[in-house]
């Protein structure tokens, strides 16, 4: 799981032996977007918690 997340954020290089087709590329792109949105939301929540205290 962590290796896949590192690959999404371009920290780890992709395995050249992995199968690639349009469906897999689209799925990885949507997963990447959802992880970015989740992290942005988490950061906003932490900032609001700090400012409120």
Jmol script that loads the backbone (N, CA, C; Angstrom):
load data "model"
ATOM      1  N   UNK A   1       0.814  -1.183   0.000  1.00  0.00           N
ATOM      2  CA  UNK A   1       0.000   0.000   0.000  1.00  0.00           C
ATOM      3  C   UNK A   1       0.865   1.258   0.000  1.00  0.00           C
ATOM      4  N   UNK A   2       1.902   1.301   0.849  1.00  0.00           N
ATOM      5  CA  UNK A   2       2.759   2.489   0.916  1.00  0.00           C
ATOM      6  C   UNK A   2       3.532   2.690  -0.374  1.00  0.00           C
ATOM      7  N   UNK A   3       3.944   1.596  -1.005  1.00  0.00           N
ATOM      8  CA  UNK A   3       4.667   1.728  -2.277  1.00  0.00           C
ATOM      9  C   UNK A   3       3.779   2.358  -3.335  1.00  0.00           C
ATOM     10  N   UNK A   4       2.488   1.985  -3.345  1.00  0.00           N
ATOM     11  CA  UNK A   4       1.568   2.550  -4.325  1.00  0.00           C
ATOM     12  C   UNK A   4       1.354   4.040  -4.070  1.00  0.00           C
ATOM     13  N   UNK A   5       1.242   4.437  -2.804  1.00  0.00           N
ATOM     14  CA  UNK A   5       1.081   5.854  -2.471  1.00  0.00           C
ATOM     15  C   UNK A   5       2.315   6.640  -2.886  1.00  0.00           C
ATOM     16  N   UNK A   6       3.498   6.100  -2.635  1.00  0.00           N
ATOM     17  CA  UNK A   6       4.728   6.779  -3.051  1.00  0.00           C
ATOM     18  C   UNK A   6       4.795   6.907  -4.562  1.00  0.00           C
ATOM     19  N   UNK A   7       4.281   5.917  -5.266  1.00  0.00           N
ATOM     20  CA  UNK A   7       4.249   5.986  -6.728  1.00  0.00           C
ATOM     21  C   UNK A   7       3.286   7.075  -7.191  1.00  0.00           C
ATOM     22  N   UNK A   8       2.130   7.202  -6.510  1.00  0.00           N
ATOM     23  CA  UNK A   8       1.160   8.237  -6.875  1.00  0.00           C
ATOM     24  C   UNK A   8       1.759   9.625  -6.748  1.00  0.00           C
ATOM     25  N   UNK A   9       2.555   9.838  -5.714  1.00  0.00           N
ATOM     26  CA  UNK A   9       3.150  11.152  -5.479  1.00  0.00           C
ATOM     27  C   UNK A   9       4.503  11.312  -6.173  1.00  0.00           C
ATOM     28  N   UNK A  10       4.836  10.412  -7.059  1.00  0.00           N
ATOM     29  CA  UNK A  10       6.068  10.454  -7.851  1.00  0.00           C
ATOM     30  C   UNK A  10       7.326  10.434  -6.982  1.00  0.00           C
ATOM     31  N   UNK A  11       7.241   9.832  -5.797  1.00  0.00           N
ATOM     32  CA  UNK A  11       8.421   9.696  -4.947  1.00  0.00           C
ATOM     33  C   UNK A  11       9.171   8.420  -5.319  1.00  0.00           C
ATOM     34  N   UNK A  12       8.429   7.403  -5.728  1.00  0.00           N
ATOM     35  CA  UNK A  12       9.027   6.128  -6.117  1.00  0.00           C
ATOM     36  C   UNK A  12       8.768   5.901  -7.594  1.00  0.00           C
ATOM     37  N   UNK A  13       9.743   5.341  -8.268  1.00  0.00           N
ATOM     38  CA  UNK A  13       9.622   5.073  -9.704  1.00  0.00           C
ATOM     39  C   UNK A  13       8.704   3.884  -9.934  1.00  0.00           C
ATOM     40  N   UNK A  14       7.917   3.952 -10.995  1.00  0.00           N
ATOM     41  CA  UNK A  14       6.985   2.869 -11.329  1.00  0.00           C
ATOM     42  C   UNK A  14       7.738   1.633 -11.791  1.00  0.00           C
ATOM     43  N   UNK A  15       7.143   0.478 -11.537  1.00  0.00           N
ATOM     44  CA  UNK A  15       7.706  -0.787 -11.988  1.00  0.00           C
ATOM     45  C   UNK A  15       7.438  -0.926 -13.488  1.00  0.00           C
ATOM     46  N   UNK A  16       8.476  -1.095 -14.304  1.00  0.00           N
ATOM     47  CA  UNK A  16       8.253  -1.196 -15.752  1.00  0.00           C
ATOM     48  C   UNK A  16       7.495  -2.465 -16.155  1.00  0.00           C
ATOM     49  N   UNK A  17       7.430  -3.459 -15.283  1.00  0.00           N
ATOM     50  CA  UNK A  17       6.732  -4.702 -15.597  1.00  0.00           C
ATOM     51  C   UNK A  17       5.241  -4.637 -15.278  1.00  0.00           C
ATOM     52  N   UNK A  18       4.785  -3.539 -14.643  1.00  0.00           N
ATOM     53  CA  UNK A  18       3.363  -3.392 -14.335  1.00  0.00           C
ATOM     54  C   UNK A  18       2.557  -3.292 -15.625  1.00  0.00           C
ATOM     55  N   UNK A  19       1.366  -3.900 -15.643  1.00  0.00           N
ATOM     56  CA  UNK A  19       0.529  -3.769 -16.838  1.00  0.00           C
ATOM     57  C   UNK A  19       0.022  -2.337 -16.973  1.00  0.00           C
ATOM     58  N   UNK A  20       0.001  -1.831 -18.189  1.00  0.00           N
ATOM     59  CA  UNK A  20      -0.507  -0.477 -18.420  1.00  0.00           C
ATOM     60  C   UNK A  20      -1.559  -0.515 -19.506  1.00  0.00           C
ATOM     61  N   UNK A  21      -2.705   0.023 -19.206  1.00  0.00           N
ATOM     62  CA  UNK A  21      -3.741   0.261 -20.203  1.00  0.00           C
ATOM     63  C   UNK A  21      -4.508   1.496 -19.760  1.00  0.00           C
ATOM     64  N   UNK A  22      -5.450   1.917 -20.549  1.00  0.00           N
ATOM     65  CA  UNK A  22      -6.160   3.171 -20.286  1.00  0.00           C
ATOM     66  C   UNK A  22      -6.922   3.101 -18.967  1.00  0.00           C
ATOM     67  N   UNK A  23      -7.566   1.974 -18.694  1.00  0.00           N
ATOM     68  CA  UNK A  23      -8.358   1.856 -17.468  1.00  0.00           C
ATOM     69  C   UNK A  23      -7.497   1.978 -16.222  1.00  0.00           C
ATOM     70  N   UNK A  24      -6.350   1.345 -16.222  1.00  0.00           N
ATOM     71  CA  UNK A  24      -5.456   1.408 -15.060  1.00  0.00           C
ATOM     72  C   UNK A  24      -4.908   2.816 -14.897  1.00  0.00           C
ATOM     73  N   UNK A  25      -4.545   3.473 -15.988  1.00  0.00           N
ATOM     74  CA  UNK A  25      -4.043   4.842 -15.905  1.00  0.00           C
ATOM     75  C   UNK A  25      -5.099   5.784 -15.356  1.00  0.00           C
ATOM     76  N   UNK A  26      -6.359   5.631 -15.801  1.00  0.00           N
ATOM     77  CA  UNK A  26      -7.441   6.470 -15.302  1.00  0.00           C
ATOM     78  C   UNK A  26      -7.692   6.209 -13.811  1.00  0.00           C
ATOM     79  N   UNK A  27      -7.648   4.947 -13.414  1.00  0.00           N
ATOM     80  CA  UNK A  27      -7.863   4.603 -12.010  1.00  0.00           C
ATOM     81  C   UNK A  27      -6.775   5.221 -11.138  1.00  0.00           C
ATOM     82  N   UNK A  28      -5.522   5.127 -11.564  1.00  0.00           N
ATOM     83  CA  UNK A  28      -4.431   5.706 -10.791  1.00  0.00           C
ATOM     84  C   UNK A  28      -4.545   7.228 -10.743  1.00  0.00           C
ATOM     85  N   UNK A  29      -4.976   7.833 -11.833  1.00  0.00           N
ATOM     86  CA  UNK A  29      -5.157   9.282 -11.846  1.00  0.00           C
ATOM     87  C   UNK A  29      -6.237   9.720 -10.867  1.00  0.00           C
ATOM     88  N   UNK A  30      -7.347   9.001 -10.830  1.00  0.00           N
ATOM     89  CA  UNK A  30      -8.426   9.340  -9.891  1.00  0.00           C
ATOM     90  C   UNK A  30      -7.978   9.107  -8.453  1.00  0.00           C
ATOM     91  N   UNK A  31      -7.222   8.052  -8.205  1.00  0.00           N
ATOM     92  CA  UNK A  31      -6.699   7.808  -6.862  1.00  0.00           C
ATOM     93  C   UNK A  31      -5.748   8.919  -6.444  1.00  0.00           C
ATOM     94  N   UNK A  32      -4.923   9.383  -7.360  1.00  0.00           N
ATOM     95  CA  UNK A  32      -3.977  10.463  -7.064  1.00  0.00           C
ATOM     96  C   UNK A  32      -4.732  11.744  -6.694  1.00  0.00           C
ATOM     97  N   UNK A  33      -5.779  12.059  -7.466  1.00  0.00           N
ATOM     98  CA  UNK A  33      -6.578  13.251  -7.190  1.00  0.00           C
ATOM     99  C   UNK A  33      -7.251  13.132  -5.824  1.00  0.00           C
ATOM    100  N   UNK A  34      -7.819  11.972  -5.519  1.00  0.00           N
ATOM    101  CA  UNK A  34      -8.512  11.810  -4.238  1.00  0.00           C
ATOM    102  C   UNK A  34      -7.536  11.898  -3.066  1.00  0.00           C
ATOM    103  N   UNK A  35      -6.324  11.395  -3.222  1.00  0.00           N
ATOM    104  CA  UNK A  35      -5.334  11.526  -2.149  1.00  0.00           C
ATOM    105  C   UNK A  35      -4.941  12.983  -1.935  1.00  0.00           C
ATOM    106  N   UNK A  36      -4.760  13.741  -3.020  1.00  0.00           N
ATOM    107  CA  UNK A  36      -4.425  15.161  -2.889  1.00  0.00           C
ATOM    108  C   UNK A  36      -5.549  15.924  -2.195  1.00  0.00           C
ATOM    109  N   UNK A  37      -6.792  15.668  -2.578  1.00  0.00           N
ATOM    110  CA  UNK A  37      -7.934  16.353  -1.965  1.00  0.00           C
ATOM    111  C   UNK A  37      -8.037  15.984  -0.485  1.00  0.00           C
ATOM    112  N   UNK A  38      -7.820  14.709  -0.156  1.00  0.00           N
ATOM    113  CA  UNK A  38      -7.852  14.279   1.240  1.00  0.00           C
ATOM    114  C   UNK A  38      -6.781  14.988   2.049  1.00  0.00           C
ATOM    115  N   UNK A  39      -5.559  15.063   1.526  1.00  0.00           N
ATOM    116  CA  UNK A  39      -4.483  15.730   2.257  1.00  0.00           C
ATOM    117  C   UNK A  39      -4.752  17.223   2.419  1.00  0.00           C
ATOM    118  N   UNK A  40      -5.294  17.863   1.400  1.00  0.00           N
ATOM    119  CA  UNK A  40      -5.631  19.283   1.508  1.00  0.00           C
ATOM    120  C   UNK A  40      -6.705  19.479   2.579  1.00  0.00           C
ATOM    121  N   UNK A  41      -7.721  18.633   2.600  1.00  0.00           N
ATOM    122  CA  UNK A  41      -8.763  18.716   3.617  1.00  0.00           C
ATOM    123  C   UNK A  41      -8.219  18.489   5.008  1.00  0.00           C
ATOM    124  N   UNK A  42      -7.308  17.545   5.145  1.00  0.00           N
ATOM    125  CA  UNK A  42      -6.690  17.271   6.443  1.00  0.00           C
ATOM    126  C   UNK A  42      -5.885  18.473   6.920  1.00  0.00           C
ATOM    127  N   UNK A  43      -5.143  19.098   6.026  1.00  0.00           N
ATOM    128  CA  UNK A  43      -4.355  20.280   6.379  1.00  0.00           C
ATOM    129  C   UNK A  43      -5.272  21.427   6.793  1.00  0.00           C
ATOM    130  N   UNK A  44      -6.370  21.626   6.056  1.00  0.00           N
ATOM    131  CA  UNK A  44      -7.320  22.693   6.403  1.00  0.00           C
ATOM    132  C   UNK A  44      -7.931  22.436   7.779  1.00  0.00           C
ATOM    133  N   UNK A  45      -8.286  21.194   8.067  1.00  0.00           N
ATOM    134  CA  UNK A  45      -8.852  20.869   9.375  1.00  0.00           C
ATOM    135  C   UNK A  45      -7.859  21.120  10.495  1.00  0.00           C
ATOM    136  N   UNK A  46      -6.605  20.775  10.292  1.00  0.00           N
ATOM    137  CA  UNK A  46      -5.577  20.996  11.318  1.00  0.00           C
ATOM    138  C   UNK A  46      -5.355  22.487  11.535  1.00  0.00           C
ATOM    139  N   UNK A  47      -5.328  23.268  10.464  1.00  0.00           N
ATOM    140  CA  UNK A  47      -5.135  24.720  10.588  1.00  0.00           C
ATOM    141  C   UNK A  47      -6.294  25.341  11.335  1.00  0.00           C
ATOM    142  N   UNK A  48      -7.542  24.920  11.019  1.00  0.00           N
ATOM    143  CA  UNK A  48      -8.705  25.456  11.719  1.00  0.00           C
ATOM    144  C   UNK A  48      -8.683  25.057  13.199  1.00  0.00           C
ATOM    145  N   UNK A  49      -8.240  23.859  13.498  1.00  0.00           N
ATOM    146  CA  UNK A  49      -8.157  23.404  14.887  1.00  0.00           C
ATOM    147  C   UNK A  49      -7.139  24.229  15.652  1.00  0.00           C
ATOM    148  N   UNK A  50      -6.008  24.529  15.022  1.00  0.00           N
ATOM    149  CA  UNK A  50      -4.964  25.314  15.682  1.00  0.00           C
ATOM    150  C   UNK A  50      -5.414  26.749  15.897  1.00  0.00           C
ATOM    151  N   UNK A  51      -6.068  27.348  14.890  1.00  0.00           N
ATOM    152  CA  UNK A  51      -6.520  28.741  15.007  1.00  0.00           C
ATOM    153  C   UNK A  51      -7.655  28.875  16.022  1.00  0.00           C
ATOM    154  N   UNK A  52      -8.492  27.863  16.149  1.00  0.00           N
ATOM    155  CA  UNK A  52      -9.616  27.920  17.058  1.00  0.00           C
ATOM    156  C   UNK A  52      -9.187  27.808  18.517  1.00  0.00           C
ATOM    157  N   UNK A  53      -8.112  27.119  18.770  1.00  0.00           N
ATOM    158  CA  UNK A  53      -7.650  26.902  20.149  1.00  0.00           C
ATOM    159  C   UNK A  53      -7.021  28.109  20.757  1.00  0.00           C
TER     160      UNK A  53
END
end "model"
wireframe off; spacefill off
backbone 0.3
color backbone group
